[in-house]
Amino acid sequence: MLAVVGGTAPAADNGADGVARAKYLWSQSPHGKMLERILPPSVEPGQLPDPGSEGARLTARYCVQCHYLPSPQMHTAARWKTSVERMVWRMQGKGNMGELMKVMMDRVEAPAAKEVAVLTAYLQKHGQTGMDPAHPALQSEQGQRYSIACSQCHELPDPKRHTAKEWPGVVERMKRHMAWVNTVSGPDSLRTTPVLDTAEIVRFLQRNARTVNSKQ
């Protein structure tokens, strides 16, 4: 993806190798620090849904060239189609950022048409199930807190994706991601880490969560 200054980038035969290769290229690029801040580190190749599938392999192969590996839960099926189209366009050195994009995307490899189809189908299959924006529960104060906080980075998840017991752990993980995204890098005097009070959000999710015996 990026210009390599000396040395040889690791091969990218599988997901783990692809991640290692991307990190190496970032370390050699003047744009590496910026690329590291696009998405928070959330999943490793082996943690992807159906990790042995061709779709998972392609996700780990191509989607780590410019940022950390995204979770398929980041978007709904509909959003993934347009997102993949936009990312492939950029991988091909095109887009609305002109020459700067071309410089930043040096050595990037774009998937072939058949690979794009497999990649898109995989991400759509395992994409987020969004909550109906017209759901009456979102009109409550807790629902509005949830909507504002949790739609900043991804589609608003359906509370029934998890049980009441599971939601606190999920929210805590998302809270760490939000702190990572909102942290200002640089001298200590400039660093900020906003604190999000998630207690009401957790209560909202638990109230509307999936019951233990119901299907996801």
Secondary structure, 3 states (H helix, E strand, C coil): CCCCCCCCCCCCCCHHHHHHHHHHHHHHCCCHHHHCCCCCCCCCHHHCCCCCCHHHHHHHHHCCCCCCCCCHHHCCHHHHHHHHHHHHHHHCCCCCCHHHHHHHCCCCCCCCHHHHHHHHHHHHHCCCCECCCCCHHHHCHHHHHHHHHHCCCCCCECHHHCECCCHHHHHHHHHHHHHHHHCCCCCHHHCCCCCCCCHHHHHHHHHCCECCCCCC
